[in-house]
Amino acid sequence: MIEIDARHERFVQPLATALGAVASIFERQLASEFPAVESLCNHVGRYRGKMLRPTLTLLSGLAARKGDVTALESDSLRRLAAVFEMIHMATLVHDDVLDEADDRRGGATVNRLNDNETAVMLGDYLISNAFHLAASIGDADLTERIGRVTNTLCEGELIQLHHRDDLGLDLGQLVHLLLELRDALFEFGDLLEQRLDALLGGDLFLRQQRHLALEARRVQLVL
């Protein structure tokens, strides 16, 4: 069991409530009138696991409001958390196809229960719904930046596939691939830095993120 510092106990219940709301947004967004689609979405919903990405998104919003728990009630923040989780779910479905995996978190993968074609289309369906949900937040720049980062992640996957079984890949090329993927993560950091402040009206997180990003880049240059 995780022990919570007494100073942070006041965040536990509001965070749990917000995560419950994120899960509901996730399920409503993927609801379909077609039983076959509904069944697939219900199955992939079991992949959510620890909800780490939505939790980090919500905590970032909390930091942006200097610990004001009312930030967790923001519908825009909760939708953003659901968007990130949906994109993550799509990558898991697609990864299972690429890896020819049979099991995922104690259950059968979509490609095992159905076929690769169904799994690929389900992953695409999750991605399209993620961007539909992002657009509903009403921030065009936010949606554009999420799209840019998603493009980078997909490019990284394509490059990895291109070099599969390439024993001639040298260290320099490998490092380049890793740096590309690293930069995609920094894009997400920059996204949160620039947009959470606008969504929630805070400024503490903005300053902290800028400082951490600059320090991290200095370390990278040294390495």
C-alpha positions as CSV (number, residue, x, y, z in Angstrom):
1,M,0.0,0.0,0.0
2,I,1.2,3.5,-0.9
3,E,1.7,5.8,2.1
4,I,0.5,9.3,1.6
5,D,2.3,12.2,3.3
6,A,-0.1,13.9,5.7
7,R,0.4,17.2,3.8
8,H,-1.1,15.7,0.7
9,E,-4.0,13.7,2.1
10,R,-6.4,16.6,1.3
11,F,-5.7,15.9,-2.4
12,V,-6.6,12.2,-2.4
13,Q,-10.4,12.2,-2.5
14,P,-10.7,15.1,-4.9
15,L,-8.2,13.4,-7.2
16,A,-10.1,10.1,-7.0
17,T,-13.3,11.9,-7.8
18,A,-11.7,13.6,-10.8
19,L,-10.2,10.3,-12.1
20,G,-13.7,8.8,-11.8
21,A,-15.0,11.7,-13.9
22,V,-12.2,11.1,-16.5
23,A,-13.2,7.5,-16.8
24,S,-16.8,8.5,-17.4
25,I,-15.7,11.0,-20.1
26,F,-13.6,8.2,-21.7
27,E,-16.5,5.8,-21.7
28,R,-19.0,8.4,-23.0
29,Q,-16.7,9.4,-25.8
30,L,-16.3,5.9,-27.0
31,A,-20.0,4.9,-26.7
32,S,-21.4,3.6,-29.9
33,E,-24.9,2.6,-31.1
34,F,-23.3,-0.4,-32.8
35,P,-22.9,-3.4,-30.5
36,A,-19.7,-4.7,-32.2
37,V,-17.9,-1.3,-31.7
38,E,-19.3,-1.0,-28.2
39,S,-18.0,-4.4,-27.3
40,L,-14.5,-3.7,-28.6
41,C,-14.4,-0.3,-26.7
42,N,-15.5,-2.0,-23.5
43,H,-12.8,-4.6,-23.9
44,V,-10.0,-2.0,-24.5
45,G,-11.3,0.0,-21.5
46,R,-9.9,-2.7,-19.3
47,Y,-6.4,-1.6,-20.4
48,R,-6.7,1.6,-18.4
49,G,-4.9,0.1,-15.4
50,K,-3.3,2.6,-13.1
51,M,-4.5,5.7,-15.1
52,L,-1.0,7.2,-14.7
53,R,-1.3,9.7,-17.5
54,P,-4.6,11.1,-16.5
55,T,-3.3,11.3,-12.9
56,L,-0.2,13.3,-14.0
57,T,-2.4,15.6,-16.1
58,L,-4.7,16.3,-13.2
59,L,-1.8,16.8,-10.8
60,S,-0.2,19.3,-13.3
61,G,-3.5,21.2,-13.2
62,L,-3.4,21.1,-9.4
63,A,0.1,22.5,-9.4
64,A,-0.9,25.3,-11.9
65,R,-3.4,26.4,-9.3
66,K,-1.0,26.3,-6.5
67,G,-2.6,23.3,-4.8
68,D,-6.2,24.6,-5.1
69,V,-8.2,21.4,-5.3
70,T,-11.0,23.2,-7.2
71,A,-8.7,22.9,-10.3
72,L,-9.6,19.2,-10.3
73,E,-13.2,20.2,-11.0
74,S,-12.3,21.8,-14.4
75,D,-14.2,20.0,-17.2
76,S,-11.5,21.1,-19.6
77,L,-8.7,19.5,-17.5
78,R,-10.6,16.3,-17.1
79,R,-11.2,16.1,-20.9
80,L,-7.5,16.7,-21.5
81,A,-6.7,13.9,-19.1
82,A,-9.1,11.6,-21.0
83,V,-7.5,12.6,-24.3
84,F,-4.0,11.6,-23.2
85,E,-5.3,8.3,-21.9
86,M,-7.2,7.6,-25.1
87,I,-4.1,8.2,-27.2
88,H,-2.2,5.9,-24.9
89,M,-4.8,3.2,-25.3
90,A,-4.5,3.5,-29.1
91,T,-0.8,3.0,-29.0
92,L,-1.3,-0.1,-26.8
93,V,-3.7,-1.7,-29.3
94,H,-1.4,-0.9,-32.2
95,D,1.7,-2.2,-30.3
96,D,0.0,-5.5,-29.7
97,V,-0.4,-5.9,-33.4
98,L,3.3,-5.0,-34.1
99,D,4.5,-7.3,-31.3
100,E,2.1,-10.1,-32.2
101,A,1.0,-10.1,-28.6
102,D,-1.7,-12.4,-27.3
103,D,-2.2,-11.0,-23.8
104,R,-2.5,-7.6,-22.3
105,R,-2.9,-7.0,-18.5
106,G,-4.3,-10.5,-17.8
107,G,-6.6,-10.6,-20.8
108,A,-6.6,-11.4,-24.5
109,T,-5.5,-8.7,-26.9
110,V,-7.9,-7.4,-29.5
111,N,-5.8,-8.9,-32.3
112,R,-6.0,-12.3,-30.6
113,L,-9.8,-12.1,-29.9
114,N,-10.5,-10.8,-33.4
115,D,-7.8,-10.2,-36.0
116,N,-5.1,-7.6,-36.9
117,E,-7.4,-5.7,-39.1
118,T,-9.9,-5.1,-36.3
119,A,-7.2,-4.1,-33.9
120,V,-5.7,-1.6,-36.3
121,M,-9.1,0.0,-37.0
122,L,-9.9,0.1,-33.3
123,G,-6.6,1.9,-32.6
124,D,-7.5,4.4,-35.4
125,Y,-11.0,4.8,-33.8
126,L,-9.4,5.6,-30.5
127,I,-7.1,8.2,-32.1
128,S,-10.0,9.9,-34.0
129,N,-12.1,10.0,-30.8
130,A,-9.2,11.5,-28.9
131,F,-8.9,14.4,-31.3
132,H,-12.7,14.8,-31.4
133,L,-12.6,15.1,-27.6
134,A,-9.6,17.4,-27.7
135,A,-11.5,19.7,-30.2
136,S,-14.5,19.8,-27.8
137,I,-12.2,21.7,-25.2
138,G,-12.4,24.7,-27.6
139,D,-8.7,25.4,-27.8
140,A,-7.4,25.1,-31.4
141,D,-3.8,25.5,-30.4
142,L,-4.1,22.7,-27.8
143,T,-5.5,20.3,-30.4
144,E,-2.8,21.3,-33.0
145,R,0.0,20.7,-30.5
146,I,-1.4,17.3,-29.4
147,G,-1.5,16.4,-33.1
148,R,2.1,17.5,-33.7
149,V,3.3,15.3,-30.8
150,T,1.2,12.4,-31.9
151,N,2.8,12.7,-35.4
152,T,6.2,12.6,-33.9
153,L,5.4,9.5,-31.9
154,C,4.0,7.8,-35.0
155,E,7.1,8.7,-37.0
156,G,9.3,7.2,-34.3
157,E,7.3,3.9,-34.6
158,L,7.7,3.9,-38.4
159,I,11.4,4.5,-38.1
160,Q,11.7,1.6,-35.6
161,L,9.8,-0.7,-37.9
162,H,12.1,0.4,-40.8
163,H,15.1,-0.6,-38.8
164,R,13.7,-3.8,-37.4
165,D,16.3,-6.6,-37.6
166,D,18.8,-4.0,-38.9
167,L,22.0,-5.3,-37.3
168,G,24.0,-2.6,-39.1
169,L,22.3,0.2,-37.1
170,D,25.1,2.0,-35.5
171,L,25.1,3.8,-32.1
172,G,24.8,7.2,-33.6
173,Q,21.6,6.3,-35.5
174,L,20.2,4.6,-32.4
175,V,20.8,7.7,-30.3
176,H,19.2,9.9,-32.9
177,L,16.0,7.7,-32.7
178,L,16.0,7.9,-29.0
179,L,16.4,11.7,-29.1
180,E,13.5,12.0,-31.5
181,L,11.3,10.2,-29.1
182,R,12.6,12.2,-26.1
183,D,11.8,15.4,-27.9
184,A,8.2,14.2,-28.4
185,L,8.0,13.9,-24.6
186,F,9.3,17.4,-24.2
187,E,6.6,18.6,-26.6
188,F,4.0,17.3,-24.2
189,G,5.8,19.1,-21.4
190,D,5.8,22.3,-23.4
191,L,2.1,21.7,-24.2
192,L,1.2,21.5,-20.5
193,E,3.5,24.5,-19.8
194,Q,1.7,26.7,-22.3
195,R,-1.9,25.6,-22.1
196,L,-2.7,24.6,-18.5
197,D,-2.0,28.1,-17.4
198,A,-4.5,29.4,-19.9
199,L,-7.1,26.7,-19.0
200,L,-6.8,27.2,-15.3
201,G,-5.4,30.7,-14.8
202,G,-2.4,29.6,-12.6
203,D,1.2,30.7,-13.0
204,L,3.2,28.6,-10.5
205,F,3.3,25.5,-12.7
206,L,4.3,27.6,-15.7
207,R,7.4,28.9,-14.0
208,Q,8.4,25.5,-12.5
209,Q,8.0,23.7,-15.9
210,R,10.1,26.3,-17.7
211,H,12.9,26.0,-15.1
212,L,12.8,22.2,-15.2
213,A,12.8,22.1,-19.0
214,L,15.8,24.4,-19.2
215,E,17.7,22.4,-16.6
216,A,17.0,19.1,-18.4
217,R,18.2,20.5,-21.7
218,R,21.4,21.7,-20.1
219,V,22.0,18.2,-18.7
220,Q,21.3,16.7,-22.2
221,L,23.8,19.0,-23.8
222,V,26.4,18.0,-21.3
223,L,25.7,14.3,-21.9
